[in-house]
């Protein structure tokens, strides 16, 4: 089993539980250079809000998209956009990534921004 297969196995368990609850979820994806966050509806078919380090607004604030500072900016931005979409409670879907480093920084910033999970 390689790292990607193990991560997807962890993600499948989390997503199954969130789908069972039919909860709105905050899903995170990270690559070496960027981090992405989306608020997905309870049915799983509609993206309510999204933010990432690829956007020009974020790129102007942080030059490097692959660090904790950039993840914090994305976390604050996704919380702001979720509030604008009328979402205040979400289930955190870390997509099998360990809750550590950039994923944790994004989650903490989203909580500071007013999201509850």
Protein Blocks (a to p, Z undefined) as FASTA:
>chain_A
ZZklmmmmmmmmmmmmmmmnopacddddddfkbccdddddfkopacfbdcdfkbmklmmm
pmblcbfklmmmmmmmmmmmmmmnopabdcddeehpacehjlmmmmmmmmmnopaZZ
